Amino acid sequence: MYVGPSHQENIRDYVISLEPKRVIFNPGTEDLLFQSMLKNAGIPFEEACTLVMLGTGQY
């Protein structure tokens, strides 16, 4: 996720409807409400930097 919390309201339901395998909240994009919605939908999420994850083989 590279979308800040103030702009996530319009896409929360859409993202959940896509049934992603995981949602990664990059630094500054954390949103407790969205994370709660993902948890209720059974979609795993984590707060991490995708660039670091790619560089360390964690992606």
Jmol script that loads the backbone (N, CA, C; Angstrom):
load data "model"
ATOM      1  N   MET A   1       0.857  -1.165   0.000  1.00  0.00           N
ATOM      2  CA  MET A   1       0.000   0.000   0.000  1.00  0.00           C
ATOM      3  C   MET A   1       0.900   1.223   0.000  1.00  0.00           C
ATOM      4  N   TYR A   2       0.720   2.057  -0.978  1.00  0.00           N
ATOM      5  CA  TYR A   2       1.442   3.323  -1.044  1.00  0.00           C
ATOM      6  C   TYR A   2       0.477   4.499  -0.938  1.00  0.00           C
ATOM      7  N   VAL A   3      -0.761   4.223  -0.572  1.00  0.00           N
ATOM      8  CA  VAL A   3      -1.780   5.253  -0.466  1.00  0.00           C
ATOM      9  C   VAL A   3      -1.919   5.646   0.996  1.00  0.00           C
ATOM     10  N   GLY A   4      -1.817   6.931   1.269  1.00  0.00           N
ATOM     11  CA  GLY A   4      -1.919   7.408   2.641  1.00  0.00           C
ATOM     12  C   GLY A   4      -3.295   7.187   3.226  1.00  0.00           C
ATOM     13  N   PRO A   5      -3.383   7.154   4.554  1.00  0.00           N
ATOM     14  CA  PRO A   5      -4.657   6.878   5.225  1.00  0.00           C
ATOM     15  C   PRO A   5      -5.783   7.829   4.834  1.00  0.00           C
ATOM     16  N   SER A   6      -5.459   9.078   4.563  1.00  0.00           N
ATOM     17  CA  SER A   6      -6.523  10.035   4.226  1.00  0.00           C
ATOM     18  C   SER A   6      -7.168   9.744   2.876  1.00  0.00           C
ATOM     19  N   HIS A   7      -6.536   8.903   2.060  1.00  0.00           N
ATOM     20  CA  HIS A   7      -7.087   8.561   0.746  1.00  0.00           C
ATOM     21  C   HIS A   7      -7.554   7.099   0.666  1.00  0.00           C
ATOM     22  N   GLN A   8      -7.430   6.364   1.748  1.00  0.00           N
ATOM     23  CA  GLN A   8      -7.785   4.943   1.717  1.00  0.00           C
ATOM     24  C   GLN A   8      -9.282   4.688   1.834  1.00  0.00           C
ATOM     25  N   GLU A   9     -10.011   5.630   2.379  1.00  0.00           N
ATOM     26  CA  GLU A   9     -11.443   5.422   2.593  1.00  0.00           C
ATOM     27  C   GLU A   9     -12.150   5.017   1.306  1.00  0.00           C
ATOM     28  N   ASN A  10     -11.750   5.596   0.198  1.00  0.00           N
ATOM     29  CA  ASN A  10     -12.413   5.326  -1.079  1.00  0.00           C
ATOM     30  C   ASN A  10     -12.046   3.983  -1.699  1.00  0.00           C
ATOM     31  N   ILE A  11     -11.005   3.329  -1.193  1.00  0.00           N
ATOM     32  CA  ILE A  11     -10.564   2.083  -1.831  1.00  0.00           C
ATOM     33  C   ILE A  11     -10.618   0.862  -0.916  1.00  0.00           C
ATOM     34  N   ARG A  12     -10.957   1.047   0.341  1.00  0.00           N
ATOM     35  CA  ARG A  12     -10.946  -0.081   1.292  1.00  0.00           C
ATOM     36  C   ARG A  12     -11.781  -1.257   0.793  1.00  0.00           C
ATOM     37  N   ASP A  13     -13.041  -0.994   0.496  1.00  0.00           N
ATOM     38  CA  ASP A  13     -13.936  -2.080   0.068  1.00  0.00           C
ATOM     39  C   ASP A  13     -13.453  -2.714  -1.234  1.00  0.00           C
ATOM     40  N   TYR A  14     -12.942  -1.895  -2.131  1.00  0.00           N
ATOM     41  CA  TYR A  14     -12.442  -2.417  -3.402  1.00  0.00           C
ATOM     42  C   TYR A  14     -11.262  -3.359  -3.178  1.00  0.00           C
ATOM     43  N   VAL A  15     -10.317  -2.943  -2.365  1.00  0.00           N
ATOM     44  CA  VAL A  15      -9.150  -3.792  -2.093  1.00  0.00           C
ATOM     45  C   VAL A  15      -9.595  -5.111  -1.471  1.00  0.00           C
ATOM     46  N   ILE A  16     -10.492  -5.044  -0.525  1.00  0.00           N
ATOM     47  CA  ILE A  16     -10.985  -6.265   0.114  1.00  0.00           C
ATOM     48  C   ILE A  16     -11.697  -7.153  -0.905  1.00  0.00           C
ATOM     49  N   SER A  17     -12.432  -6.554  -1.836  1.00  0.00           N
ATOM     50  CA  SER A  17     -13.147  -7.344  -2.844  1.00  0.00           C
ATOM     51  C   SER A  17     -12.188  -8.095  -3.765  1.00  0.00           C
ATOM     52  N   LEU A  18     -10.966  -7.623  -3.886  1.00  0.00           N
ATOM     53  CA  LEU A  18      -9.963  -8.290  -4.719  1.00  0.00           C
ATOM     54  C   LEU A  18      -9.411  -9.558  -4.054  1.00  0.00           C
ATOM     55  N   GLU A  19      -9.682  -9.721  -2.766  1.00  0.00           N
ATOM     56  CA  GLU A  19      -9.213 -10.863  -1.973  1.00  0.00           C
ATOM     57  C   GLU A  19      -7.702 -11.089  -2.148  1.00  0.00           C
ATOM     58  N   PRO A  20      -6.897 -10.049  -1.843  1.00  0.00           N
ATOM     59  CA  PRO A  20      -5.449 -10.215  -1.986  1.00  0.00           C
ATOM     60  C   PRO A  20      -4.909 -11.232  -0.992  1.00  0.00           C
ATOM     61  N   LYS A  21      -3.778 -11.819  -1.317  1.00  0.00           N
ATOM     62  CA  LYS A  21      -3.141 -12.779  -0.412  1.00  0.00           C
ATOM     63  C   LYS A  21      -2.542 -12.079   0.797  1.00  0.00           C
ATOM     64  N   ARG A  22      -2.201 -10.785   0.617  1.00  0.00           N
ATOM     65  CA  ARG A  22      -1.598 -10.019   1.700  1.00  0.00           C
ATOM     66  C   ARG A  22      -1.604  -8.546   1.299  1.00  0.00           C
ATOM     67  N   VAL A  23      -1.706  -7.688   2.301  1.00  0.00           N
ATOM     68  CA  VAL A  23      -1.591  -6.250   2.084  1.00  0.00           C
ATOM     69  C   VAL A  23      -0.421  -5.757   2.926  1.00  0.00           C
ATOM     70  N   ILE A  24       0.466  -5.022   2.286  1.00  0.00           N
ATOM     71  CA  ILE A  24       1.628  -4.473   2.984  1.00  0.00           C
ATOM     72  C   ILE A  24       1.428  -2.971   3.114  1.00  0.00           C
ATOM     73  N   PHE A  25       1.442  -2.489   4.348  1.00  0.00           N
ATOM     74  CA  PHE A  25       1.341  -1.070   4.617  1.00  0.00           C
ATOM     75  C   PHE A  25       2.753  -0.512   4.749  1.00  0.00           C
ATOM     76  N   ASN A  26       3.174   0.234   3.753  1.00  0.00           N
ATOM     77  CA  ASN A  26       4.482   0.867   3.805  1.00  0.00           C
ATOM     78  C   ASN A  26       4.469   1.966   4.868  1.00  0.00           C
ATOM     79  N   PRO A  27       5.644   2.382   5.338  1.00  0.00           N
ATOM     80  CA  PRO A  27       5.698   3.423   6.375  1.00  0.00           C
ATOM     81  C   PRO A  27       4.887   4.663   5.982  1.00  0.00           C
ATOM     82  N   GLY A  28       4.054   5.105   6.912  1.00  0.00           N
ATOM     83  CA  GLY A  28       3.209   6.270   6.684  1.00  0.00           C
ATOM     84  C   GLY A  28       1.846   5.953   6.122  1.00  0.00           C
ATOM     85  N   THR A  29       1.579   4.692   5.802  1.00  0.00           N
ATOM     86  CA  THR A  29       0.276   4.330   5.233  1.00  0.00           C
ATOM     87  C   THR A  29      -0.576   3.520   6.201  1.00  0.00           C
ATOM     88  N   GLU A  30      -0.104   3.337   7.416  1.00  0.00           N
ATOM     89  CA  GLU A  30      -0.824   2.523   8.392  1.00  0.00           C
ATOM     90  C   GLU A  30      -2.214   3.122   8.663  1.00  0.00           C
ATOM     91  N   ASP A  31      -3.220   2.268   8.743  1.00  0.00           N
ATOM     92  CA  ASP A  31      -4.601   2.691   8.953  1.00  0.00           C
ATOM     93  C   ASP A  31      -5.283   1.618   9.804  1.00  0.00           C
ATOM     94  N   LEU A  32      -5.517   1.934  11.074  1.00  0.00           N
ATOM     95  CA  LEU A  32      -6.077   0.936  11.996  1.00  0.00           C
ATOM     96  C   LEU A  32      -7.453   0.441  11.559  1.00  0.00           C
ATOM     97  N   LEU A  33      -8.296   1.318  11.034  1.00  0.00           N
ATOM     98  CA  LEU A  33      -9.626   0.894  10.584  1.00  0.00           C
ATOM     99  C   LEU A  33      -9.505  -0.076   9.414  1.00  0.00           C
ATOM    100  N   PHE A  34      -8.668   0.257   8.440  1.00  0.00           N
ATOM    101  CA  PHE A  34      -8.482  -0.612   7.276  1.00  0.00           C
ATOM    102  C   PHE A  34      -7.895  -1.946   7.716  1.00  0.00           C
ATOM    103  N   GLN A  35      -6.944  -1.914   8.618  1.00  0.00           N
ATOM    104  CA  GLN A  35      -6.346  -3.154   9.116  1.00  0.00           C
ATOM    105  C   GLN A  35      -7.383  -4.016   9.824  1.00  0.00           C
ATOM    106  N   SER A  36      -8.268  -3.391  10.554  1.00  0.00           N
ATOM    107  CA  SER A  36      -9.349  -4.126  11.218  1.00  0.00           C
ATOM    108  C   SER A  36     -10.281  -4.757  10.188  1.00  0.00           C
ATOM    109  N   MET A  37     -10.584  -4.017   9.136  1.00  0.00           N
ATOM    110  CA  MET A  37     -11.442  -4.547   8.071  1.00  0.00           C
ATOM    111  C   MET A  37     -10.772  -5.730   7.375  1.00  0.00           C
ATOM    112  N   LEU A  38      -9.473  -5.621   7.132  1.00  0.00           N
ATOM    113  CA  LEU A  38      -8.739  -6.726   6.511  1.00  0.00           C
ATOM    114  C   LEU A  38      -8.754  -7.952   7.416  1.00  0.00           C
ATOM    115  N   LYS A  39      -8.534  -7.728   8.701  1.00  0.00           N
ATOM    116  CA  LYS A  39      -8.532  -8.842   9.660  1.00  0.00           C
ATOM    117  C   LYS A  39      -9.894  -9.544   9.658  1.00  0.00           C
ATOM    118  N   ASN A  40     -10.968  -8.770   9.673  1.00  0.00           N
ATOM    119  CA  ASN A  40     -12.321  -9.350   9.656  1.00  0.00           C
ATOM    120  C   ASN A  40     -12.597 -10.117   8.366  1.00  0.00           C
ATOM    121  N   ALA A  41     -11.946  -9.714   7.280  1.00  0.00           N
ATOM    122  CA  ALA A  41     -12.120 -10.388   5.992  1.00  0.00           C
ATOM    123  C   ALA A  41     -11.159 -11.571   5.840  1.00  0.00           C
ATOM    124  N   GLY A  42     -10.314 -11.789   6.841  1.00  0.00           N
ATOM    125  CA  GLY A  42      -9.378 -12.906   6.776  1.00  0.00           C
ATOM    126  C   GLY A  42      -8.195 -12.654   5.854  1.00  0.00           C
ATOM    127  N   ILE A  43      -7.894 -11.385   5.604  1.00  0.00           N
ATOM    128  CA  ILE A  43      -6.782 -11.025   4.718  1.00  0.00           C
ATOM    129  C   ILE A  43      -5.595 -10.597   5.575  1.00  0.00           C
ATOM    130  N   PRO A  44      -4.477 -11.297   5.461  1.00  0.00           N
ATOM    131  CA  PRO A  44      -3.303 -10.920   6.259  1.00  0.00           C
ATOM    132  C   PRO A  44      -2.732  -9.574   5.799  1.00  0.00           C
ATOM    133  N   PHE A  45      -2.137  -8.871   6.739  1.00  0.00           N
ATOM    134  CA  PHE A  45      -1.488  -7.601   6.423  1.00  0.00           C
ATOM    135  C   PHE A  45      -0.267  -7.458   7.313  1.00  0.00           C
ATOM    136  N   GLU A  46       0.623  -6.581   6.893  1.00  0.00           N
ATOM    137  CA  GLU A  46       1.776  -6.273   7.716  1.00  0.00           C
ATOM    138  C   GLU A  46       2.225  -4.854   7.449  1.00  0.00           C
ATOM    139  N   GLU A  47       2.885  -4.289   8.433  1.00  0.00           N
ATOM    140  CA  GLU A  47       3.475  -2.961   8.297  1.00  0.00           C
ATOM    141  C   GLU A  47       4.953  -3.173   8.016  1.00  0.00           C
ATOM    142  N   ALA A  48       5.372  -2.832   6.805  1.00  0.00           N
ATOM    143  CA  ALA A  48       6.754  -3.063   6.403  1.00  0.00           C
ATOM    144  C   ALA A  48       7.069  -2.212   5.185  1.00  0.00           C
ATOM    145  N   CYS A  49       8.335  -2.112   4.875  1.00  0.00           N
ATOM    146  CA  CYS A  49       8.771  -1.384   3.684  1.00  0.00           C
ATOM    147  C   CYS A  49       9.030  -2.393   2.569  1.00  0.00           C
ATOM    148  N   THR A  50       8.278  -2.280   1.486  1.00  0.00           N
ATOM    149  CA  THR A  50       8.425  -3.259   0.408  1.00  0.00           C
ATOM    150  C   THR A  50       9.819  -3.205  -0.217  1.00  0.00           C
ATOM    151  N   LEU A  51      10.429  -2.040  -0.262  1.00  0.00           N
ATOM    152  CA  LEU A  51      11.781  -1.948  -0.828  1.00  0.00           C
ATOM    153  C   LEU A  51      12.785  -2.721   0.014  1.00  0.00           C
ATOM    154  N   VAL A  52      12.662  -2.626   1.330  1.00  0.00           N
ATOM    155  CA  VAL A  52      13.538  -3.391   2.226  1.00  0.00           C
ATOM    156  C   VAL A  52      13.234  -4.877   2.082  1.00  0.00           C
ATOM    157  N   MET A  53      11.953  -5.211   2.007  1.00  0.00           N
ATOM    158  CA  MET A  53      11.566  -6.613   1.855  1.00  0.00           C
ATOM    159  C   MET A  53      12.137  -7.205   0.583  1.00  0.00           C
ATOM    160  N   LEU A  54      12.085  -6.459  -0.511  1.00  0.00           N
ATOM    161  CA  LEU A  54      12.643  -6.934  -1.771  1.00  0.00           C
ATOM    162  C   LEU A  54      14.156  -7.106  -1.666  1.00  0.00           C
ATOM    163  N   GLY A  55      14.818  -6.143  -1.032  1.00  0.00           N
ATOM    164  CA  GLY A  55      16.273  -6.186  -0.914  1.00  0.00           C
ATOM    165  C   GLY A  55      16.789  -7.298  -0.018  1.00  0.00           C
ATOM    166  N   THR A  56      15.945  -7.755   0.906  1.00  0.00           N
ATOM    167  CA  THR A  56      16.372  -8.802   1.837  1.00  0.00           C
ATOM    168  C   THR A  56      15.728 -10.156   1.541  1.00  0.00           C
ATOM    169  N   GLY A  57      14.998 -10.245   0.427  1.00  0.00           N
ATOM    170  CA  GLY A  57      14.392 -11.516   0.039  1.00  0.00           C
ATOM    171  C   GLY A  57      13.174 -11.895   0.853  1.00  0.00           C
ATOM    172  N   GLN A  58      12.535 -10.944   1.529  1.00  0.00           N
ATOM    173  CA  GLN A  58      11.359 -11.235   2.360  1.00  0.00           C
ATOM    174  C   GLN A  58      10.050 -11.039   1.621  1.00  0.00           C
ATOM    175  N   TYR A  59      10.103 -10.533   0.405  1.00  0.00           N
ATOM    176  CA  TYR A  59       8.872 -10.230  -0.318  1.00  0.00           C
ATOM    177  C   TYR A  59       8.305 -11.497  -0.880  1.00  0.00           C
TER     178      TYR A  59
END
end "model"
wireframe off; spacefill off
backbone 0.3
color backbone group
